[in-house]
């Protein structure tokens, strides 16, 4: 049997002041892989395994906001 799970993930990324949204997307495309991070992960008994990971939607919602360390 297959289960489909949609996970909404929020990321905060520190970028140079001159970056625009396309620069952020280019960075993510070059340096982030959810497939590498999660595909093939299984429980100890190998009865449950992640077989595929696809980014469904990715939107830069804020750019240029100040970031503060908590």
PQR file of N, CA, C, O and H, with PARSE charges and radii, in Angstrom:
ATOM      1  N   UNK A   1       0.846  -1.172   0.000 -0.4000 1.5000
ATOM      2  CA  UNK A   1       0.000   0.000   0.000 -0.0000 2.0000
ATOM      3  C   UNK A   1       0.895   1.239   0.000  0.5500 1.7000
ATOM      4  O   UNK A   1       2.012   1.199   0.515 -0.5500 1.4000
ATOM      5  N   UNK A   2       0.413   2.324  -0.569 -0.4000 1.5000
ATOM      6  CA  UNK A   2       1.164   3.573  -0.621 -0.0000 2.0000
ATOM      7  C   UNK A   2       0.410   4.653   0.143  0.5500 1.7000
ATOM      8  O   UNK A   2      -0.815   4.737   0.058 -0.5500 1.4000
ATOM      9  H   UNK A   2      -0.495   2.357  -0.987  0.4000 1.0000
ATOM     10  N   UNK A   3       1.137   5.477   0.888 -0.4000 1.5000
ATOM     11  CA  UNK A   3       0.564   6.649   1.557 -0.0000 2.0000
ATOM     12  C   UNK A   3       1.196   7.892   0.940  0.5500 1.7000
ATOM     13  O   UNK A   3       2.412   7.942   0.759 -0.5500 1.4000
ATOM     14  H   UNK A   3       2.132   5.409   0.957  0.4000 1.0000
ATOM     15  N   UNK A   4       0.385   8.890   0.617 -0.4000 1.5000
ATOM     16  CA  UNK A   4       0.882  10.164   0.107 -0.0000 2.0000
ATOM     17  C   UNK A   4       0.733  11.184   1.225  0.5500 1.7000
ATOM     18  O   UNK A   4      -0.357  11.359   1.768 -0.5500 1.4000
ATOM     19  H   UNK A   4      -0.603   8.849   0.764  0.4000 1.0000
ATOM     20  N   UNK A   5       1.826  11.859   1.570 -0.4000 1.5000
ATOM     21  CA  UNK A   5       1.847  12.837   2.655 -0.0000 2.0000
ATOM     22  C   UNK A   5       2.353  14.160   2.091  0.5500 1.7000
ATOM     23  O   UNK A   5       3.405  14.197   1.453 -0.5500 1.4000
ATOM     24  H   UNK A   5       2.712  11.718   1.128  0.4000 1.0000
ATOM     25  N   UNK A   6       1.617  15.241   2.317 -0.4000 1.5000
ATOM     26  CA  UNK A   6       2.067  16.570   1.907 -0.0000 2.0000
ATOM     27  C   UNK A   6       2.521  17.297   3.167  0.5500 1.7000
ATOM     28  O   UNK A   6       1.749  17.471   4.110 -0.5500 1.4000
ATOM     29  H   UNK A   6       0.762  15.210   2.835  0.4000 1.0000
ATOM     30  N   UNK A   7       3.773  17.716   3.170 -0.4000 1.5000
ATOM     31  CA  UNK A   7       4.368  18.405   4.302 -0.0000 2.0000
ATOM     32  C   UNK A   7       4.662  19.843   3.902  0.5500 1.7000
ATOM     33  O   UNK A   7       5.300  20.077   2.875 -0.5500 1.4000
ATOM     34  H   UNK A   7       4.400  17.575   2.404  0.4000 1.0000
ATOM     35  N   UNK A   8       4.213  20.798   4.683 -0.4000 1.5000
ATOM     36  CA  UNK A   8       4.513  22.204   4.445 -0.0000 2.0000
ATOM     37  C   UNK A   8       5.714  22.556   5.312  0.5500 1.7000
ATOM     38  O   UNK A   8       5.695  22.363   6.528 -0.5500 1.4000
ATOM     39  H   UNK A   8       3.694  20.608   5.517  0.4000 1.0000
ATOM     40  N   UNK A   9       6.751  23.069   4.678 -0.4000 1.5000
ATOM     41  CA  UNK A   9       8.005  23.364   5.353 -0.0000 2.0000
ATOM     42  C   UNK A   9       8.309  24.854   5.208  0.5500 1.7000
ATOM     43  O   UNK A   9       8.172  25.407   4.116 -0.5500 1.4000
ATOM     44  H   UNK A   9       6.767  23.225   3.690  0.4000 1.0000
ATOM     45  N   UNK A  10       8.713  25.501   6.278 -0.4000 1.5000
ATOM     46  CA  UNK A  10       9.108  26.905   6.234 -0.0000 2.0000
ATOM     47  C   UNK A  10      10.602  26.971   6.471  0.5500 1.7000
ATOM     48  O   UNK A  10      11.106  26.380   7.426 -0.5500 1.4000
ATOM     49  H   UNK A  10       8.824  25.052   7.165  0.4000 1.0000
ATOM     50  N   UNK A  11      11.321  27.688   5.605 -0.4000 1.5000
ATOM     51  CA  UNK A  11      12.756  27.847   5.753 -0.0000 2.0000
ATOM     52  C   UNK A  11      13.079  29.330   5.885  0.5500 1.7000
ATOM     53  O   UNK A  11      12.456  30.169   5.233 -0.5500 1.4000
ATOM     54  H   UNK A  11      10.911  28.168   4.829  0.4000 1.0000
ATOM     55  N   UNK A  12      14.039  29.644   6.718 -0.4000 1.5000
ATOM     56  CA  UNK A  12      14.582  30.994   6.785 -0.0000 2.0000
ATOM     57  C   UNK A  12      16.029  30.903   6.344  0.5500 1.7000
ATOM     58  O   UNK A  12      16.809  30.134   6.906 -0.5500 1.4000
ATOM     59  H   UNK A  12      14.545  28.963   7.248  0.4000 1.0000
ATOM     60  N   UNK A  13      16.386  31.686   5.342 -0.4000 1.5000
ATOM     61  CA  UNK A  13      17.706  31.617   4.737 -0.0000 2.0000
ATOM     62  C   UNK A  13      18.330  33.006   4.773  0.5500 1.7000
ATOM     63  O   UNK A  13      17.718  33.984   4.345 -0.5500 1.4000
ATOM     64  H   UNK A  13      15.753  32.311   4.887  0.4000 1.0000
ATOM     65  N   UNK A  14      19.543  33.081   5.283 -0.4000 1.5000
ATOM     66  CA  UNK A  14      20.268  34.350   5.300 -0.0000 2.0000
ATOM     67  C   UNK A  14      20.934  34.540   3.937  0.5500 1.7000
ATOM     68  O   UNK A  14      21.680  33.673   3.482 -0.5500 1.4000
ATOM     69  H   UNK A  14      20.041  32.286   5.631  0.4000 1.0000
ATOM     70  N   UNK A  15      20.663  35.673   3.288 -0.4000 1.5000
ATOM     71  CA  UNK A  15      21.194  35.934   1.947 -0.0000 2.0000
ATOM     72  C   UNK A  15      21.811  37.334   1.900  0.5500 1.7000
ATOM     73  O   UNK A  15      21.493  38.179   2.737 -0.5500 1.4000
ATOM     74  H   UNK A  15      20.057  36.377   3.658  0.4000 1.0000
ATOM     75  N   UNK A  16      22.692  37.582   0.924 -0.4000 1.5000
ATOM     76  CA  UNK A  16      23.249  38.924   0.770 -0.0000 2.0000
ATOM     77  C   UNK A  16      22.164  39.952   0.444  0.5500 1.7000
ATOM     78  O   UNK A  16      21.120  39.607  -0.109 -0.5500 1.4000
ATOM     79  H   UNK A  16      22.950  36.896   0.244  0.4000 1.0000
ATOM     80  N   UNK A  17      22.418  41.208   0.788 -0.4000 1.5000
ATOM     81  CA  UNK A  17      21.439  42.278   0.574 -0.0000 2.0000
ATOM     82  C   UNK A  17      21.000  42.394  -0.878  0.5500 1.7000
ATOM     83  O   UNK A  17      19.851  42.742  -1.150 -0.5500 1.4000
ATOM     84  H   UNK A  17      23.266  41.488   1.237  0.4000 1.0000
ATOM     85  N   UNK A  18      21.897  42.110  -1.810 -0.4000 1.5000
ATOM     86  CA  UNK A  18      21.571  42.313  -3.226 -0.0000 2.0000
ATOM     87  C   UNK A  18      20.801  41.144  -3.853  0.5500 1.7000
ATOM     88  O   UNK A  18      20.459  41.209  -5.034 -0.5500 1.4000
ATOM     89  H   UNK A  18      22.830  41.828  -1.589  0.4000 1.0000
ATOM     90  N   UNK A  19      20.524  40.091  -3.103 -0.4000 1.5000
ATOM     91  CA  UNK A  19      19.783  38.945  -3.643 -0.0000 2.0000
ATOM     92  C   UNK A  19      18.342  39.326  -3.947  0.5500 1.7000
ATOM     93  O   UNK A  19      17.723  40.095  -3.211 -0.5500 1.4000
ATOM     94  H   UNK A  19      20.803  40.038  -2.144  0.4000 1.0000
ATOM     95  N   UNK A  20      17.812  38.778  -5.043 -0.4000 1.5000
ATOM     96  CA  UNK A  20      16.387  38.883  -5.314 -0.0000 2.0000
ATOM     97  C   UNK A  20      15.787  37.480  -5.244  0.5500 1.7000
ATOM     98  O   UNK A  20      16.499  36.518  -4.957 -0.5500 1.4000
ATOM     99  H   UNK A  20      18.315  38.154  -5.641  0.4000 1.0000
ATOM    100  N   UNK A  21      14.501  37.358  -5.501 -0.4000 1.5000
ATOM    101  CA  UNK A  21      13.830  36.054  -5.372 -0.0000 2.0000
ATOM    102  C   UNK A  21      14.466  35.000  -6.277  0.5500 1.7000
ATOM    103  O   UNK A  21      14.628  33.852  -5.863 -0.5500 1.4000
ATOM    104  H   UNK A  21      13.923  38.140  -5.734  0.4000 1.0000
ATOM    105  N   UNK A  22      14.828  35.371  -7.505 -0.4000 1.5000
ATOM    106  CA  UNK A  22      15.423  34.393  -8.421 -0.0000 2.0000
ATOM    107  C   UNK A  22      16.752  33.874  -7.883  0.5500 1.7000
ATOM    108  O   UNK A  22      17.076  32.698  -8.046 -0.5500 1.4000
ATOM    109  H   UNK A  22      14.697  36.304  -7.841  0.4000 1.0000
ATOM    110  N   UNK A  23      17.525  34.758  -7.237 -0.4000 1.5000
ATOM    111  CA  UNK A  23      18.780  34.310  -6.612 -0.0000 2.0000
ATOM    112  C   UNK A  23      18.507  33.270  -5.526  0.5500 1.7000
ATOM    113  O   UNK A  23      19.253  32.301  -5.390 -0.5500 1.4000
ATOM    114  H   UNK A  23      17.262  35.713  -7.104  0.4000 1.0000
ATOM    115  N   UNK A  24      17.445  33.471  -4.759 -0.4000 1.5000
ATOM    116  CA  UNK A  24      17.095  32.513  -3.707 -0.0000 2.0000
ATOM    117  C   UNK A  24      16.706  31.178  -4.331  0.5500 1.7000
ATOM    118  O   UNK A  24      17.167  30.127  -3.885 -0.5500 1.4000
ATOM    119  H   UNK A  24      16.838  34.258  -4.870  0.4000 1.0000
ATOM    120  N   UNK A  25      15.852  31.213  -5.372 -0.4000 1.5000
ATOM    121  CA  UNK A  25      15.460  29.968  -6.051 -0.0000 2.0000
ATOM    122  C   UNK A  25      16.675  29.267  -6.648  0.5500 1.7000
ATOM    123  O   UNK A  25      16.779  28.043  -6.567 -0.5500 1.4000
ATOM    124  H   UNK A  25      15.478  32.067  -5.734  0.4000 1.0000
ATOM    125  N   UNK A  26      17.584  30.010  -7.239 -0.4000 1.5000
ATOM    126  CA  UNK A  26      18.800  29.419  -7.814 -0.0000 2.0000
ATOM    127  C   UNK A  26      19.650  28.748  -6.734  0.5500 1.7000
ATOM    128  O   UNK A  26      20.175  27.654  -6.938 -0.5500 1.4000
ATOM    129  H   UNK A  26      17.500  31.004  -7.304  0.4000 1.0000
ATOM    130  N   UNK A  27      19.779  29.410  -5.589 -0.4000 1.5000
ATOM    131  CA  UNK A  27      20.518  28.826  -4.469 -0.0000 2.0000
ATOM    132  C   UNK A  27      19.882  27.509  -4.030  0.5500 1.7000
ATOM    133  O   UNK A  27      20.574  26.506  -3.853 -0.5500 1.4000
ATOM    134  H   UNK A  27      19.353  30.299  -5.423  0.4000 1.0000
ATOM    135  N   UNK A  28      18.560  27.518  -3.855 -0.4000 1.5000
ATOM    136  CA  UNK A  28      17.870  26.311  -3.408 -0.0000 2.0000
ATOM    137  C   UNK A  28      18.026  25.183  -4.425  0.5500 1.7000
ATOM    138  O   UNK A  28      18.251  24.032  -4.050 -0.5500 1.4000
ATOM    139  H   UNK A  28      17.998  28.333  -3.998  0.4000 1.0000
ATOM    140  N   UNK A  29      17.908  25.511  -5.698 -0.4000 1.5000
ATOM    141  CA  UNK A  29      18.033  24.490  -6.742 -0.0000 2.0000
ATOM    142  C   UNK A  29      19.427  23.866  -6.751  0.5500 1.7000
ATOM    143  O   UNK A  29      19.572  22.670  -7.005 -0.5500 1.4000
ATOM    144  H   UNK A  29      17.725  26.446  -6.002  0.4000 1.0000
ATOM    145  N   UNK A  30      20.442  24.668  -6.478 -0.4000 1.5000
ATOM    146  CA  UNK A  30      21.818  24.183  -6.538 -0.0000 2.0000
ATOM    147  C   UNK A  30      22.272  23.473  -5.261  0.5500 1.7000
ATOM    148  O   UNK A  30      23.147  22.608  -5.317 -0.5500 1.4000
ATOM    149  H   UNK A  30      20.324  25.639  -6.272  0.4000 1.0000
ATOM    150  N   UNK A  31      21.689  23.828  -4.112 -0.4000 1.5000
ATOM    151  CA  UNK A  31      22.265  23.375  -2.847 -0.0000 2.0000
ATOM    152  C   UNK A  31      21.313  22.624  -1.917  0.5500 1.7000
ATOM    153  O   UNK A  31      21.709  22.251  -0.813 -0.5500 1.4000
ATOM    154  H   UNK A  31      20.979  24.531  -4.067  0.4000 1.0000
ATOM    155  N   UNK A  32      20.087  22.398  -2.331 -0.4000 1.5000
ATOM    156  CA  UNK A  32      19.124  21.742  -1.448 -0.0000 2.0000
ATOM    157  C   UNK A  32      18.517  20.551  -2.170  0.5500 1.7000
ATOM    158  O   UNK A  32      18.047  20.684  -3.301 -0.5500 1.4000
ATOM    159  H   UNK A  32      19.765  22.701  -3.228  0.4000 1.0000
ATOM    160  N   UNK A  33      18.522  19.404  -1.535 -0.4000 1.5000
ATOM    161  CA  UNK A  33      17.906  18.230  -2.139 -0.0000 2.0000
ATOM    162  C   UNK A  33      17.145  17.444  -1.077  0.5500 1.7000
ATOM    163  O   UNK A  33      17.742  16.761  -0.244 -0.5500 1.4000
ATOM    164  H   UNK A  33      18.903  19.296  -0.617  0.4000 1.0000
ATOM    165  N   UNK A  34      15.836  17.550  -1.118 -0.4000 1.5000
ATOM    166  CA  UNK A  34      15.027  16.764  -0.202 -0.0000 2.0000
ATOM    167  C   UNK A  34      15.095  15.285  -0.571  0.5500 1.7000
ATOM    168  O   UNK A  34      14.991  14.422   0.301 -0.5500 1.4000
ATOM    169  H   UNK A  34      15.351  18.105  -1.794  0.4000 1.0000
ATOM    170  N   UNK A  35      15.271  14.985  -1.871 -0.4000 1.5000
ATOM    171  CA  UNK A  35      15.405  13.585  -2.288 -0.0000 2.0000
ATOM    172  C   UNK A  35      16.630  12.958  -1.628  0.5500 1.7000
ATOM    173  O   UNK A  35      16.548  11.861  -1.075 -0.5500 1.4000
ATOM    174  H   UNK A  35      15.356  15.685  -2.580  0.4000 1.0000
ATOM    175  N   UNK A  36      17.772  13.659  -1.687 -0.4000 1.5000
ATOM    176  CA  UNK A  36      18.984  13.124  -1.057 -0.0000 2.0000
ATOM    177  C   UNK A  36      18.814  12.970   0.446  0.5500 1.7000
ATOM    178  O   UNK A  36      19.312  12.015   1.042 -0.5500 1.4000
ATOM    179  H   UNK A  36      17.838  14.551  -2.136  0.4000 1.0000
ATOM    180  N   UNK A  37      18.108  13.917   1.056 -0.4000 1.5000
ATOM    181  CA  UNK A  37      17.964  13.902   2.508 -0.0000 2.0000
ATOM    182  C   UNK A  37      17.004  12.822   3.002  0.5500 1.7000
ATOM    183  O   UNK A  37      17.213  12.257   4.075 -0.5500 1.4000
ATOM    184  H   UNK A  37      17.704  14.693   0.572  0.4000 1.0000
ATOM    185  N   UNK A  38      15.949  12.527   2.229 -0.4000 1.5000
ATOM    186  CA  UNK A  38      14.890  11.677   2.767 -0.0000 2.0000
ATOM    187  C   UNK A  38      14.589  10.412   1.973  0.5500 1.7000
ATOM    188  O   UNK A  38      14.147   9.422   2.555 -0.5500 1.4000
ATOM    189  H   UNK A  38      15.779  12.986   1.356  0.4000 1.0000
ATOM    190  N   UNK A  39      14.812  10.415   0.672 -0.4000 1.5000
ATOM    191  CA  UNK A  39      14.462   9.234  -0.120 -0.0000 2.0000
ATOM    192  C   UNK A  39      15.276   8.031   0.350  0.5500 1.7000
ATOM    193  O   UNK A  39      16.495   8.116   0.496 -0.5500 1.4000
ATOM    194  H   UNK A  39      15.171  11.220   0.199  0.4000 1.0000
ATOM    195  N   UNK A  40      14.604   6.928   0.582 -0.4000 1.5000
ATOM    196  CA  UNK A  40      15.265   5.716   1.047 -0.0000 2.0000
ATOM    197  C   UNK A  40      15.270   5.550   2.554  0.5500 1.7000
ATOM    198  O   UNK A  40      15.620   4.479   3.050 -0.5500 1.4000
ATOM    199  H   UNK A  40      13.614   6.859   0.463  0.4000 1.0000
ATOM    200  N   UNK A  41      14.889   6.586   3.298 -0.4000 1.5000
ATOM    201  CA  UNK A  41      14.843   6.488   4.756 -0.0000 2.0000
ATOM    202  C   UNK A  41      13.780   5.461   5.139  0.5500 1.7000
ATOM    203  O   UNK A  41      12.682   5.450   4.582 -0.5500 1.4000
ATOM    204  H   UNK A  41      14.604   7.456   2.895  0.4000 1.0000
ATOM    205  N   UNK A  42      14.119   4.604   6.088 -0.4000 1.5000
ATOM    206  CA  UNK A  42      13.163   3.583   6.520 -0.0000 2.0000
ATOM    207  C   UNK A  42      13.245   3.386   8.025  0.5500 1.7000
ATOM    208  O   UNK A  42      14.153   3.879   8.695 -0.5500 1.4000
ATOM    209  H   UNK A  42      15.011   4.613   6.540  0.4000 1.0000
ATOM    210  N   UNK A  43      12.269   2.653   8.530 -0.4000 1.5000
ATOM    211  CA  UNK A  43      12.302   2.307   9.945 -0.0000 2.0000
ATOM    212  C   UNK A  43      13.282   1.144  10.129  0.5500 1.7000
ATOM    213  O   UNK A  43      13.705   0.548   9.139 -0.5500 1.4000
ATOM    214  H   UNK A  43      11.531   2.253   7.986  0.4000 1.0000
ATOM    215  N   UNK A  44      13.650   0.810  11.354 -0.4000 1.5000
ATOM    216  CA  UNK A  44      14.651  -0.245  11.583 -0.0000 2.0000
ATOM    217  C   UNK A  44      14.288  -1.603  10.974  0.5500 1.7000
ATOM    218  O   UNK A  44      15.175  -2.377  10.614 -0.5500 1.4000
ATOM    219  H   UNK A  44      13.306   1.294  12.159  0.4000 1.0000
ATOM    220  N   UNK A  45      13.001  -1.890  10.859 -0.4000 1.5000
ATOM    221  CA  UNK A  45      12.598  -3.183  10.300 -0.0000 2.0000
ATOM    222  C   UNK A  45      12.486  -3.154   8.778  0.5500 1.7000
ATOM    223  O   UNK A  45      12.230  -4.183   8.153 -0.5500 1.4000
ATOM    224  H   UNK A  45      12.281  -1.261  11.151  0.4000 1.0000
ATOM    225  N   UNK A  46      12.675  -1.988   8.188 -0.4000 1.5000
ATOM    226  CA  UNK A  46      12.588  -1.792   6.733 -0.0000 2.0000
ATOM    227  C   UNK A  46      11.185  -2.084   6.193  0.5500 1.7000
ATOM    228  O   UNK A  46      11.028  -2.402   5.014 -0.5500 1.4000
ATOM    229  H   UNK A  46      12.883  -1.152   8.696  0.4000 1.0000
ATOM    230  N   UNK A  47      10.170  -1.977   7.047 -0.4000 1.5000
ATOM    231  CA  UNK A  47       8.801  -2.202   6.575 -0.0000 2.0000
ATOM    232  C   UNK A  47       8.158  -0.930   6.055  0.5500 1.7000
ATOM    233  O   UNK A  47       7.207  -0.986   5.276 -0.5500 1.4000
ATOM    234  H   UNK A  47      10.297  -1.718   8.005  0.4000 1.0000
ATOM    235  N   UNK A  48       8.674   0.226   6.485 -0.4000 1.5000
ATOM    236  CA  UNK A  48       8.180   1.520   6.008 -0.0000 2.0000
ATOM    237  C   UNK A  48       9.377   2.255   5.430  0.5500 1.7000
ATOM    238  O   UNK A  48      10.400   2.400   6.099 -0.5500 1.4000
ATOM    239  H   UNK A  48       9.446   0.272   7.118  0.4000 1.0000
ATOM    240  N   UNK A  49       9.254   2.729   4.170 -0.4000 1.5000
ATOM    241  CA  UNK A  49      10.384   3.385   3.515 -0.0000 2.0000
ATOM    242  C   UNK A  49       9.883   4.534   2.651  0.5500 1.7000
ATOM    243  O   UNK A  49       8.882   4.391   1.949 -0.5500 1.4000
ATOM    244  H   UNK A  49       8.423   2.612   3.627  0.4000 1.0000
ATOM    245  N   UNK A  50      10.563   5.660   2.695 -0.4000 1.5000
ATOM    246  CA  UNK A  50      10.236   6.790   1.822 -0.0000 2.0000
ATOM    247  C   UNK A  50      10.776   6.457   0.432  0.5500 1.7000
ATOM    248  O   UNK A  50      11.977   6.252   0.260 -0.5500 1.4000
ATOM    249  H   UNK A  50      11.376   5.777   3.265  0.4000 1.0000
ATOM    250  N   UNK A  51       9.887   6.404  -0.551 -0.4000 1.5000
ATOM    251  CA  UNK A  51      10.277   5.979  -1.893 -0.0000 2.0000
ATOM    252  C   UNK A  51      10.430   7.134  -2.873  0.5500 1.7000
ATOM    253  O   UNK A  51      11.084   6.975  -3.904 -0.5500 1.4000
ATOM    254  H   UNK A  51       8.911   6.571  -0.411  0.4000 1.0000
ATOM    255  N   UNK A  52       9.846   8.291  -2.579 -0.4000 1.5000
ATOM    256  CA  UNK A  52       9.959   9.423  -3.498 -0.0000 2.0000
ATOM    257  C   UNK A  52       9.676  10.706  -2.734  0.5500 1.7000
ATOM    258  O   UNK A  52       8.853  10.727  -1.819 -0.5500 1.4000
ATOM    259  H   UNK A  52       9.315   8.420  -1.741  0.4000 1.0000
ATOM    260  N   UNK A  53      10.363  11.770  -3.115 -0.4000 1.5000
ATOM    261  CA  UNK A  53      10.154  13.091  -2.537 -0.0000 2.0000
ATOM    262  C   UNK A  53      10.127  14.092  -3.680  0.5500 1.7000
ATOM    263  O   UNK A  53      11.043  14.126  -4.501 -0.5500 1.4000
ATOM    264  H   UNK A  53      11.031  11.752  -3.859  0.4000 1.0000
ATOM    265  N   UNK A  54       9.082  14.904  -3.736 -0.4000 1.5000
ATOM    266  CA  UNK A  54       8.922  15.894  -4.799 -0.0000 2.0000
ATOM    267  C   UNK A  54       8.552  17.225  -4.158  0.5500 1.7000
ATOM    268  O   UNK A  54       7.662  17.276  -3.310 -0.5500 1.4000
ATOM    269  H   UNK A  54       8.338  14.877  -3.068  0.4000 1.0000
ATOM    270  N   UNK A  55       9.226  18.304  -4.555 -0.4000 1.5000
ATOM    271  CA  UNK A  55       8.827  19.637  -4.110 -0.0000 2.0000
ATOM    272  C   UNK A  55       7.620  20.042  -4.952  0.5500 1.7000
ATOM    273  O   UNK A  55       7.733  20.175  -6.171 -0.5500 1.4000
ATOM    274  H   UNK A  55       9.949  18.263  -5.245  0.4000 1.0000
ATOM    275  N   UNK A  56       6.472  20.238  -4.316 -0.4000 1.5000
ATOM    276  CA  UNK A  56       5.236  20.557  -5.010 -0.0000 2.0000
ATOM    277  C   UNK A  56       5.145  22.054  -5.287  0.5500 1.7000
ATOM    278  O   UNK A  56       4.719  22.466  -6.365 -0.5500 1.4000
ATOM    279  H   UNK A  56       6.380  20.130  -3.326  0.4000 1.0000
ATOM    280  N   UNK A  57       5.545  22.859  -4.317 -0.4000 1.5000
ATOM    281  CA  UNK A  57       5.459  24.313  -4.459 -0.0000 2.0000
ATOM    282  C   UNK A  57       6.543  24.934  -3.598  0.5500 1.7000
ATOM    283  O   UNK A  57       6.806  24.478  -2.485 -0.5500 1.4000
ATOM    284  H   UNK A  57       5.892  22.524  -3.441  0.4000 1.0000
ATOM    285  N   UNK A  58       7.161  25.963  -4.115 -0.4000 1.5000
ATOM    286  CA  UNK A  58       8.181  26.679  -3.356 -0.0000 2.0000
ATOM    287  C   UNK A  58       8.031  28.151  -3.685  0.5500 1.7000
ATOM    288  O   UNK A  58       8.154  28.545  -4.845 -0.5500 1.4000
ATOM    289  H   UNK A  58       6.948  26.333  -5.020  0.4000 1.0000
ATOM    290  N   UNK A  59       7.765  28.968  -2.676 -0.4000 1.5000
ATOM    291  CA  UNK A  59       7.506  30.383  -2.888 -0.0000 2.0000
ATOM    292  C   UNK A  59       8.290  31.212  -1.893  0.5500 1.7000
ATOM    293  O   UNK A  59       8.206  30.987  -0.685 -0.5500 1.4000
ATOM    294  H   UNK A  59       7.665  28.648  -1.734  0.4000 1.0000
ATOM    295  N   UNK A  60       9.057  32.174  -2.396 -0.4000 1.5000
ATOM    296  CA  UNK A  60       9.719  33.141  -1.526 -0.0000 2.0000
ATOM    297  C   UNK A  60       8.655  34.162  -1.141  0.5500 1.7000
ATOM    298  O   UNK A  60       8.139  34.879  -1.999 -0.5500 1.4000
ATOM    299  H   UNK A  60       9.126  32.357  -3.377  0.4000 1.0000
ATOM    300  N   UNK A  61       8.327  34.230   0.143 -0.4000 1.5000
ATOM    301  CA  UNK A  61       7.238  35.110   0.578 -0.0000 2.0000
ATOM    302  C   UNK A  61       7.729  36.427   1.163  0.5500 1.7000
ATOM    303  O   UNK A  61       7.000  37.419   1.152 -0.5500 1.4000
ATOM    304  H   UNK A  61       8.746  33.648   0.840  0.4000 1.0000
ATOM    305  N   UNK A  62       8.935  36.448   1.665 -0.4000 1.5000
ATOM    306  CA  UNK A  62       9.515  37.670   2.227 -0.0000 2.0000
ATOM    307  C   UNK A  62      10.957  37.760   1.794  0.5500 1.7000
ATOM    308  O   UNK A  62      11.671  36.757   1.785 -0.5500 1.4000
ATOM    309  H   UNK A  62       9.527  35.642   1.674  0.4000 1.0000
ATOM    310  N   UNK A  63      11.393  38.950   1.436 -0.4000 1.5000
ATOM    311  CA  UNK A  63      12.776  39.148   1.071 -0.0000 2.0000
ATOM    312  C   UNK A  63      13.171  40.559   1.513  0.5500 1.7000
ATOM    313  O   UNK A  63      12.465  41.530   1.243 -0.5500 1.4000
ATOM    314  H   UNK A  63      10.814  39.765   1.444  0.4000 1.0000
ATOM    315  N   UNK A  64      14.298  40.649   2.189 -0.4000 1.5000
ATOM    316  CA  UNK A  64      14.741  41.965   2.622 -0.0000 2.0000
ATOM    317  C   UNK A  64      14.387  42.280   4.055  0.5500 1.7000
ATOM    318  O   UNK A  64      14.684  43.372   4.539 -0.5500 1.4000
ATOM    319  H   UNK A  64      14.872  39.861   2.408  0.4000 1.0000
ATOM    320  N   UNK A  65      13.759  41.347   4.744 -0.4000 1.5000
ATOM    321  CA  UNK A  65      13.440  41.551   6.145 -0.0000 2.0000
ATOM    322  C   UNK A  65      14.724  41.408   6.958  0.5500 1.7000
ATOM    323  O   UNK A  65      15.603  40.621   6.607 -0.5500 1.4000
ATOM    324  H   UNK A  65      13.517  40.460   4.350  0.4000 1.0000
ATOM    325  N   UNK A  66      14.826  42.157   8.022 -0.4000 1.5000
ATOM    326  CA  UNK A  66      15.966  42.023   8.923 -0.0000 2.0000
ATOM    327  C   UNK A  66      15.878  40.693   9.648  0.5500 1.7000
ATOM    328  O   UNK A  66      14.788  40.244  10.002 -0.5500 1.4000
ATOM    329  H   UNK A  66      14.112  42.796   8.307  0.4000 1.0000
ATOM    330  N   UNK A  67      17.026  40.058   9.869 -0.4000 1.5000
ATOM    331  CA  UNK A  67      17.038  38.831  10.644 -0.0000 2.0000
ATOM    332  C   UNK A  67      17.735  39.091  11.970  0.5500 1.7000
ATOM    333  O   UNK A  67      18.705  39.846  12.040 -0.5500 1.4000
ATOM    334  H   UNK A  67      17.912  40.422   9.581  0.4000 1.0000
ATOM    335  N   UNK A  68      17.243  38.473  12.990 -0.4000 1.5000
ATOM    336  CA  UNK A  68      17.787  38.649  14.333 -0.0000 2.0000
ATOM    337  C   UNK A  68      18.023  37.289  14.958  0.5500 1.7000
ATOM    338  O   UNK A  68      17.194  36.390  14.826 -0.5500 1.4000
ATOM    339  H   UNK A  68      16.455  37.860  12.934  0.4000 1.0000
ATOM    340  N   UNK A  69      19.138  37.134  15.633 -0.4000 1.5000
ATOM    341  CA  UNK A  69      19.390  35.908  16.364 -0.0000 2.0000
ATOM    342  C   UNK A  69      18.626  35.963  17.672  0.5500 1.7000
ATOM    343  O   UNK A  69      18.653  36.975  18.373 -0.5500 1.4000
ATOM    344  H   UNK A  69      19.812  37.865  15.741  0.4000 1.0000
ATOM    345  N   UNK A  70      17.949  34.885  17.999 -0.4000 1.5000
ATOM    346  CA  UNK A  70      17.156  34.857  19.247 -0.0000 2.0000
ATOM    347  C   UNK A  70      18.050  34.543  20.417  0.5500 1.7000
ATOM    348  O   UNK A  70      17.579  34.474  21.553 -0.5500 1.4000
ATOM    349  H   UNK A  70      17.927  34.063  17.430  0.4000 1.0000
TER
END
